[in-house]
Amino acid sequence: MTSNLTSLTNIHTLSTPIFISQPNSRQVKAEKAGNVKLGSEIIFKDVLHTPTFKCSLISAQKVGTDENCVISYLCHSRLHTKDVDWSR
């Protein structure tokens, strides 16, 4: 999810808006989605545009699934990914 519409490419309007529940019990409506490129190799697909959010959020599970990699959390807020060959 991101509030930065300019970071999205291939933007499309959702056929049905998605409501995102927040910890404060309020809901935010997402009506658009698109792709976000991170670095030279990773592309997040179907990223929701949430104009009222103050930050962007990513799902480590979705990144691991979409990019076919394992996500490892390391000390000092570092994130490490490793490609996985699931064919074995």
C-alpha positions as CSV (number, residue, x, y, z in Angstrom):
1,M,0.0,0.0,0.0
2,T,1.2,3.5,-0.8
3,S,-0.1,7.0,-0.7
4,N,2.4,8.0,-3.4
5,L,0.5,7.8,-6.7
6,T,3.5,8.9,-8.7
7,S,5.4,5.7,-7.6
8,L,2.8,3.5,-9.3
9,T,2.9,2.4,-12.9
10,N,0.1,0.5,-14.8
11,I,-2.4,2.2,-12.6
12,H,-6.0,0.8,-12.8
13,T,-9.3,1.5,-11.0
14,L,-10.4,-1.5,-9.0
15,S,-13.8,-2.9,-10.1
16,T,-14.7,-3.1,-6.4
17,P,-13.1,-0.8,-3.9
18,I,-11.1,-2.5,-1.1
19,F,-11.6,-1.4,2.5
20,I,-8.5,-1.7,4.7
21,S,-9.1,-2.0,8.5
22,Q,-6.7,0.0,10.7
23,P,-5.8,-0.8,14.3
24,N,-7.9,2.2,15.4
25,S,-11.0,0.5,13.9
26,R,-11.3,3.0,11.1
27,Q,-11.3,1.9,7.5
28,V,-9.5,3.3,4.4
29,K,-10.9,2.8,1.0
30,A,-8.5,1.9,-1.9
31,E,-10.0,2.5,-5.3
32,K,-6.8,2.2,-7.5
33,A,-3.8,-0.1,-7.7
34,G,-0.7,-0.4,-9.8
35,N,2.9,-1.7,-9.8
36,V,5.9,-0.4,-7.9
37,K,9.5,-1.1,-9.0
38,L,12.0,-1.5,-6.2
39,G,15.6,-1.4,-7.3
40,S,16.4,-3.0,-10.6
41,E,14.8,-6.4,-10.1
42,I,11.8,-6.4,-7.8
43,I,8.4,-5.3,-9.0
44,F,5.5,-5.3,-6.6
45,K,2.2,-6.0,-8.4
46,D,-1.3,-4.9,-7.5
47,V,-0.1,-2.3,-4.9
48,L,-3.1,-0.5,-3.4
49,H,-3.2,3.3,-3.6
50,T,-4.1,4.6,-0.1
51,P,-4.1,8.4,-0.4
52,T,-4.6,9.1,3.4
53,F,-1.8,6.9,4.6
54,K,1.4,8.7,5.8
55,C,3.7,5.8,4.8
56,S,4.0,2.8,2.5
57,L,3.5,-0.7,3.7
58,I,4.7,-4.0,2.2
59,S,3.7,-7.6,2.9
60,A,6.8,-9.8,3.4
61,Q,4.7,-12.9,2.7
62,K,3.5,-11.4,-0.7
63,V,7.1,-10.4,-1.6
64,G,8.3,-13.9,-0.8
65,T,5.6,-15.5,-2.9
66,D,5.7,-13.1,-5.9
67,E,9.4,-13.0,-6.1
68,N,10.0,-16.7,-5.3
69,C,12.3,-16.0,-2.4
70,V,12.7,-16.5,1.3
71,I,12.6,-13.4,3.5
72,S,15.0,-13.2,6.5
73,Y,14.9,-10.5,9.1
74,L,18.3,-9.6,10.5
75,C,19.4,-7.4,13.4
76,H,19.4,-3.6,13.0
77,S,16.3,-3.4,10.8
78,R,17.9,-5.1,7.8
79,L,16.1,-7.4,5.4
80,H,17.7,-10.1,3.3
81,T,16.1,-12.1,0.5
82,K,17.4,-15.3,-1.1
83,D,16.1,-16.9,-4.4
84,V,14.6,-20.3,-3.9
85,D,14.4,-23.1,-6.4
86,W,11.0,-24.8,-5.6
87,S,11.4,-27.3,-8.5
88,R,13.2,-29.8,-6.3
